[in-house]
Amino acid sequence: MEEGFVSPAAVSEMTGLSVGALAQMRYTGIGPRYYKPTPNKVLYKASEVVDWIEASARDRKSPSYA
């Protein structure tokens, strides 16, 4: 993945989360780290979004059905 900053729309495409869901995550303090260079501009660092996604990895624990 190219290093650099991406828009919420690009993060939405990467994660499947809507732009509105990302805004709600920023408001509640969860989700990937973001940058706000101006009052009306939100950016994410692409590598940090990938790190955030990778941090959510879970091992599959299949239940035992007999």
C-alpha positions, 0 to 999 in steps of 0.5 A, spaced: 500 500 500 502 506 498 504 510 504 501 517 505 494 520 507 487 518 505 480 521 505 475 518 509 472 515 503 478 511 501 478 508 508 471 507 507 473 503 501 478 499 505 474 497 511 467 497 508 465 502 514 461 508 511 463 515 512 458 516 517 460 510 521 467 513 521 465 520 523 461 516 529 468 512 531 472 519 531 466 522 535 467 516 540 474 516 540 475 509 537 477 507 530 483 508 526 488 514 528 486 520 524 489 527 523 485 534 522 490 539 519 484 544 518 477 544 521 473 541 515 479 536 513 480 529 516 485 525 514 488 518 515 495 515 514 494 509 510 499 505 514 495 506 520 489 504 517 492 497 515 495 497 522 488 498 525 485 493 521 491 488 522 490 489 530 483 486 529 485 479 527 482 474 531 483 466 531 477 462 529 475 458 535 470 453 532 465 451 537 465 443 538 458 440 536 457 433 537 
